[in-house]
């Protein structure tokens, strides 16, 4: 995946919590830099459970 990630052309938003101890922030930043036009959102005071805790807030964050 890592060697192919630059081929992603779909609009992409990477969301990570600043307290995530499973995926380091630098990893999300690297992916964000390799996907053209990607947006990186770092949520304060959130850990790796962000996808379940933040699911309701995500559409608001994206301007839905």
Backbone as XML, in Angstrom:
<?xml version="1.0"?>
<chain id="A" units="angstrom">
  <residue number="1" name="UNK">
    <atom name="N" x="0.821" y="-1.196" z="0.000"/>
    <atom name="CA" x="0.000" y="0.000" z="0.000"/>
    <atom name="C" x="0.864" y="1.259" z="0.000"/>
  </residue>
  <residue number="2" name="UNK">
    <atom name="N" x="1.889" y="1.282" z="0.840"/>
    <atom name="CA" x="2.690" y="2.491" z="0.968"/>
    <atom name="C" x="3.343" y="2.893" z="-0.352"/>
  </residue>
  <residue number="3" name="UNK">
    <atom name="N" x="3.741" y="1.928" z="-1.157"/>
    <atom name="CA" x="4.381" y="2.267" z="-2.424"/>
    <atom name="C" x="3.369" y="2.701" z="-3.473"/>
  </residue>
  <residue number="4" name="UNK">
    <atom name="N" x="2.093" y="2.447" z="-3.250"/>
    <atom name="CA" x="1.045" y="2.794" z="-4.208"/>
    <atom name="C" x="0.223" y="4.010" z="-3.772"/>
  </residue>
  <residue number="5" name="UNK">
    <atom name="N" x="0.417" y="4.482" z="-2.569"/>
    <atom name="CA" x="-0.472" y="5.495" z="-2.003"/>
    <atom name="C" x="-0.507" y="6.783" z="-2.827"/>
  </residue>
  <residue number="6" name="UNK">
    <atom name="N" x="0.561" y="7.122" z="-3.485"/>
    <atom name="CA" x="0.594" y="8.337" z="-4.305"/>
    <atom name="C" x="-0.365" y="8.253" z="-5.490"/>
  </residue>
  <residue number="7" name="UNK">
    <atom name="N" x="-0.862" y="7.058" z="-5.793"/>
    <atom name="CA" x="-1.779" y="6.878" z="-6.924"/>
    <atom name="C" x="-3.226" y="7.220" z="-6.576"/>
  </residue>
  <residue number="8" name="UNK">
    <atom name="N" x="-3.518" y="7.457" z="-5.308"/>
    <atom name="CA" x="-4.882" y="7.811" z="-4.910"/>
    <atom name="C" x="-5.220" y="9.183" z="-5.478"/>
  </residue>
  <residue number="9" name="UNK">
    <atom name="N" x="-6.342" y="9.268" z="-6.178"/>
    <atom name="CA" x="-6.757" y="10.535" z="-6.781"/>
    <atom name="C" x="-8.093" y="11.029" z="-6.228"/>
  </residue>
  <residue number="10" name="UNK">
    <atom name="N" x="-8.755" y="10.203" z="-5.444"/>
    <atom name="CA" x="-10.041" y="10.595" z="-4.859"/>
    <atom name="C" x="-9.820" y="11.624" z="-3.753"/>
  </residue>
  <residue number="11" name="UNK">
    <atom name="N" x="-10.796" y="12.511" z="-3.548"/>
    <atom name="CA" x="-10.687" y="13.433" z="-2.417"/>
    <atom name="C" x="-10.491" y="12.635" z="-1.123"/>
  </residue>
  <residue number="12" name="UNK">
    <atom name="N" x="-9.495" y="13.017" z="-0.345"/>
    <atom name="CA" x="-9.116" y="12.229" z="0.827"/>
    <atom name="C" x="-8.934" y="13.122" z="2.043"/>
  </residue>
  <residue number="13" name="UNK">
    <atom name="N" x="-9.557" y="12.726" z="3.141"/>
    <atom name="CA" x="-9.333" y="13.373" z="4.426"/>
    <atom name="C" x="-8.834" y="12.312" z="5.393"/>
  </residue>
  <residue number="14" name="UNK">
    <atom name="N" x="-7.709" y="12.581" z="6.008"/>
    <atom name="CA" x="-7.131" y="11.679" z="7.004"/>
    <atom name="C" x="-7.418" y="12.296" z="8.365"/>
  </residue>
  <residue number="15" name="UNK">
    <atom name="N" x="-8.079" y="11.524" z="9.219"/>
    <atom name="CA" x="-8.442" y="12.010" z="10.549"/>
    <atom name="C" x="-7.717" y="11.161" z="11.583"/>
  </residue>
  <residue number="16" name="UNK">
    <atom name="N" x="-7.036" y="11.823" z="12.504"/>
    <atom name="CA" x="-6.306" y="11.115" z="13.559"/>
    <atom name="C" x="-6.410" y="11.925" z="14.848"/>
  </residue>
  <residue number="17" name="UNK">
    <atom name="N" x="-6.437" y="11.222" z="15.963"/>
    <atom name="CA" x="-6.437" y="11.891" z="17.258"/>
    <atom name="C" x="-5.018" y="12.175" z="17.717"/>
  </residue>
  <residue number="18" name="UNK">
    <atom name="N" x="-4.831" y="13.301" z="18.375"/>
    <atom name="CA" x="-3.477" y="13.646" z="18.820"/>
    <atom name="C" x="-2.989" y="12.772" z="19.976"/>
  </residue>
  <residue number="19" name="UNK">
    <atom name="N" x="-3.868" y="11.969" z="20.551"/>
    <atom name="CA" x="-3.494" y="11.054" z="21.632"/>
    <atom name="C" x="-3.452" y="9.600" z="21.158"/>
  </residue>
  <residue number="20" name="UNK">
    <atom name="N" x="-3.490" y="9.378" z="19.853"/>
    <atom name="CA" x="-3.488" y="8.014" z="19.303"/>
    <atom name="C" x="-2.144" y="7.355" z="19.593"/>
  </residue>
  <residue number="21" name="UNK">
    <atom name="N" x="-2.174" y="6.258" z="20.347"/>
    <atom name="CA" x="-0.930" y="5.557" z="20.652"/>
    <atom name="C" x="-0.752" y="4.301" z="19.800"/>
  </residue>
  <residue number="22" name="UNK">
    <atom name="N" x="-1.654" y="4.103" z="18.836"/>
    <atom name="CA" x="-1.562" y="2.962" z="17.926"/>
    <atom name="C" x="-0.928" y="3.374" z="16.599"/>
  </residue>
  <residue number="23" name="UNK">
    <atom name="N" x="-1.379" y="4.487" z="16.055"/>
    <atom name="CA" x="-0.824" y="5.016" z="14.801"/>
    <atom name="C" x="-0.165" y="6.356" z="15.128"/>
  </residue>
  <residue number="24" name="UNK">
    <atom name="N" x="1.134" y="6.463" z="14.945"/>
    <atom name="CA" x="1.800" y="7.726" z="15.269"/>
    <atom name="C" x="1.396" y="8.837" z="14.299"/>
  </residue>
  <residue number="25" name="UNK">
    <atom name="N" x="1.373" y="10.048" z="14.802"/>
    <atom name="CA" x="0.988" y="11.202" z="13.996"/>
    <atom name="C" x="1.854" y="11.317" z="12.748"/>
  </residue>
  <residue number="26" name="UNK">
    <atom name="N" x="3.139" y="11.034" z="12.862"/>
    <atom name="CA" x="4.022" y="11.164" z="11.697"/>
    <atom name="C" x="3.569" y="10.252" z="10.559"/>
  </residue>
  <residue number="27" name="UNK">
    <atom name="N" x="2.964" y="9.127" z="10.902"/>
    <atom name="CA" x="2.485" y="8.198" z="9.874"/>
    <atom name="C" x="1.336" y="8.841" z="9.089"/>
  </residue>
  <residue number="28" name="UNK">
    <atom name="N" x="0.392" y="9.449" z="9.788"/>
    <atom name="CA" x="-0.721" y="10.131" z="9.126"/>
    <atom name="C" x="-0.208" y="11.309" z="8.299"/>
  </residue>
  <residue number="29" name="UNK">
    <atom name="N" x="0.779" y="12.029" z="8.828"/>
    <atom name="CA" x="1.357" y="13.155" z="8.091"/>
    <atom name="C" x="2.039" y="12.677" z="6.811"/>
  </residue>
  <residue number="30" name="UNK">
    <atom name="N" x="2.743" y="11.554" z="6.889"/>
    <atom name="CA" x="3.407" y="10.997" z="5.711"/>
    <atom name="C" x="2.387" y="10.635" z="4.644"/>
  </residue>
  <residue number="31" name="UNK">
    <atom name="N" x="1.320" y="9.945" z="5.047"/>
    <atom name="CA" x="0.276" y="9.589" z="4.082"/>
    <atom name="C" x="-0.366" y="10.843" z="3.502"/>
  </residue>
  <residue number="32" name="UNK">
    <atom name="N" x="-0.627" y="11.817" z="4.348"/>
    <atom name="CA" x="-1.219" y="13.063" z="3.876"/>
    <atom name="C" x="-0.349" y="13.769" z="2.855"/>
  </residue>
  <residue number="33" name="UNK">
    <atom name="N" x="0.950" y="13.688" z="3.029"/>
    <atom name="CA" x="1.874" y="14.313" z="2.078"/>
    <atom name="C" x="1.991" y="13.534" z="0.779"/>
  </residue>
  <residue number="34" name="UNK">
    <atom name="N" x="1.718" y="12.252" z="0.812"/>
    <atom name="CA" x="1.862" y="11.416" z="-0.384"/>
    <atom name="C" x="0.594" y="11.351" z="-1.230"/>
  </residue>
  <residue number="35" name="UNK">
    <atom name="N" x="-0.533" y="11.748" z="-0.665"/>
    <atom name="CA" x="-1.794" y="11.752" z="-1.412"/>
    <atom name="C" x="-2.056" y="13.188" z="-1.843"/>
  </residue>
  <residue number="36" name="UNK">
    <atom name="N" x="-2.036" y="13.419" z="-3.132"/>
    <atom name="CA" x="-2.187" y="14.775" z="-3.647"/>
    <atom name="C" x="-3.521" y="15.375" z="-3.215"/>
  </residue>
  <residue number="37" name="UNK">
    <atom name="N" x="-3.456" y="16.556" z="-2.606"/>
    <atom name="CA" x="-4.658" y="17.270" z="-2.191"/>
    <atom name="C" x="-5.291" y="16.763" z="-0.907"/>
  </residue>
  <residue number="38" name="UNK">
    <atom name="N" x="-4.661" y="15.813" z="-0.244"/>
    <atom name="CA" x="-5.240" y="15.260" z="0.985"/>
    <atom name="C" x="-5.300" y="16.317" z="2.085"/>
  </residue>
  <residue number="39" name="UNK">
    <atom name="N" x="-6.314" y="16.185" z="2.917"/>
    <atom name="CA" x="-6.480" y="17.045" z="4.081"/>
    <atom name="C" x="-6.199" y="16.193" z="5.309"/>
  </residue>
  <residue number="40" name="UNK">
    <atom name="N" x="-5.387" y="16.703" z="6.211"/>
    <atom name="CA" x="-5.095" y="16.006" z="7.463"/>
    <atom name="C" x="-5.761" y="16.767" z="8.597"/>
  </residue>
  <residue number="41" name="UNK">
    <atom name="N" x="-6.658" y="16.087" z="9.319"/>
    <atom name="CA" x="-7.302" y="16.669" z="10.492"/>
    <atom name="C" x="-6.775" y="15.951" z="11.726"/>
  </residue>
  <residue number="42" name="UNK">
    <atom name="N" x="-6.193" y="16.705" z="12.639"/>
    <atom name="CA" x="-5.716" y="16.147" z="13.903"/>
    <atom name="C" x="-6.665" y="16.642" z="14.991"/>
  </residue>
  <residue number="43" name="UNK">
    <atom name="N" x="-7.383" y="15.706" z="15.587"/>
    <atom name="CA" x="-8.373" y="16.064" z="16.603"/>
    <atom name="C" x="-7.733" y="16.058" z="17.979"/>
  </residue>
  <residue number="44" name="UNK">
    <atom name="N" x="-7.877" y="17.154" z="18.727"/>
    <atom name="CA" x="-7.289" y="17.228" z="20.059"/>
    <atom name="C" x="-8.004" y="16.306" z="21.052"/>
  </residue>
  <residue number="45" name="UNK">
    <atom name="N" x="-7.234" y="15.804" z="21.984"/>
    <atom name="CA" x="-7.757" y="14.976" z="23.083"/>
    <atom name="C" x="-8.495" y="13.730" z="22.606"/>
  </residue>
  <residue number="46" name="UNK">
    <atom name="N" x="-8.106" y="13.172" z="21.464"/>
    <atom name="CA" x="-8.717" y="11.948" z="20.939"/>
    <atom name="C" x="-7.643" y="10.879" z="20.789"/>
  </residue>
  <residue number="47" name="UNK">
    <atom name="N" x="-8.041" y="9.641" z="21.054"/>
    <atom name="CA" x="-7.106" y="8.531" z="20.910"/>
    <atom name="C" x="-7.512" y="7.658" z="19.722"/>
  </residue>
  <residue number="48" name="UNK">
    <atom name="N" x="-7.097" y="6.408" z="19.715"/>
    <atom name="CA" x="-7.350" y="5.526" z="18.574"/>
    <atom name="C" x="-8.827" y="5.152" z="18.426"/>
  </residue>
  <residue number="49" name="UNK">
    <atom name="N" x="-9.640" y="5.412" z="19.452"/>
    <atom name="CA" x="-11.070" y="5.109" z="19.356"/>
    <atom name="C" x="-11.840" y="6.231" z="18.662"/>
  </residue>
  <residue number="50" name="UNK">
    <atom name="N" x="-11.149" y="7.191" z="18.084"/>
    <atom name="CA" x="-11.786" y="8.304" z="17.379"/>
    <atom name="C" x="-12.841" y="7.864" z="16.376"/>
  </residue>
  <residue number="51" name="UNK">
    <atom name="N" x="-12.608" y="6.823" z="15.558"/>
    <atom name="CA" x="-13.646" y="6.443" z="14.582"/>
    <atom name="C" x="-14.992" y="6.105" z="15.216"/>
  </residue>
  <residue number="52" name="UNK">
    <atom name="N" x="-15.006" y="5.562" z="16.412"/>
    <atom name="CA" x="-16.284" y="5.250" z="17.053"/>
    <atom name="C" x="-16.806" y="6.426" z="17.860"/>
  </residue>
  <residue number="53" name="UNK">
    <atom name="N" x="-15.927" y="7.176" z="18.485"/>
    <atom name="CA" x="-16.358" y="8.324" z="19.285"/>
    <atom name="C" x="-16.697" y="9.535" z="18.423"/>
  </residue>
  <residue number="54" name="UNK">
    <atom name="N" x="-15.994" y="9.693" z="17.306"/>
    <atom name="CA" x="-16.158" y="10.894" z="16.490"/>
    <atom name="C" x="-17.057" y="10.726" z="15.289"/>
  </residue>
  <residue number="55" name="UNK">
    <atom name="N" x="-17.698" y="9.579" z="15.154"/>
    <atom name="CA" x="-18.481" y="9.298" z="13.944"/>
    <atom name="C" x="-19.586" y="10.313" z="13.706"/>
  </residue>
  <residue number="56" name="UNK">
    <atom name="N" x="-20.221" y="10.793" z="14.743"/>
    <atom name="CA" x="-21.302" y="11.759" z="14.576"/>
    <atom name="C" x="-20.747" y="13.118" z="14.169"/>
  </residue>
  <residue number="57" name="UNK">
    <atom name="N" x="-19.579" y="13.480" z="14.664"/>
    <atom name="CA" x="-19.009" y="14.794" z="14.386"/>
    <atom name="C" x="-18.335" y="14.875" z="13.024"/>
  </residue>
  <residue number="58" name="UNK">
    <atom name="N" x="-17.949" y="13.763" z="12.444"/>
    <atom name="CA" x="-17.218" y="13.809" z="11.177"/>
    <atom name="C" x="-17.945" y="14.565" z="10.076"/>
  </residue>
  <residue number="59" name="UNK">
    <atom name="N" x="-19.231" y="14.298" z="9.799"/>
    <atom name="CA" x="-19.881" y="15.052" z="8.720"/>
    <atom name="C" x="-19.882" y="16.556" z="8.962"/>
  </residue>
  <residue number="60" name="UNK">
    <atom name="N" x="-20.032" y="16.999" z="10.202"/>
    <atom name="CA" x="-19.997" y="18.428" z="10.484"/>
    <atom name="C" x="-18.620" y="18.994" z="10.180"/>
  </residue>
  <residue number="61" name="UNK">
    <atom name="N" x="-17.607" y="18.235" z="10.500"/>
    <atom name="CA" x="-16.246" y="18.672" z="10.249"/>
    <atom name="C" x="-15.992" y="18.848" z="8.757"/>
  </residue>
  <residue number="62" name="UNK">
    <atom name="N" x="-16.626" y="18.015" z="7.951"/>
    <atom name="CA" x="-16.431" y="18.060" z="6.503"/>
    <atom name="C" x="-17.410" y="18.993" z="5.807"/>
  </residue>
  <residue number="63" name="UNK">
    <atom name="N" x="-18.204" y="19.729" z="6.566"/>
    <atom name="CA" x="-19.112" y="20.696" z="5.965"/>
    <atom name="C" x="-20.360" y="20.091" z="5.374"/>
  </residue>
  <residue number="64" name="UNK">
    <atom name="N" x="-20.776" y="18.912" z="5.864"/>
    <atom name="CA" x="-21.972" y="18.240" z="5.332"/>
    <atom name="C" x="-23.226" y="18.991" z="5.704"/>
  </residue>
</chain>
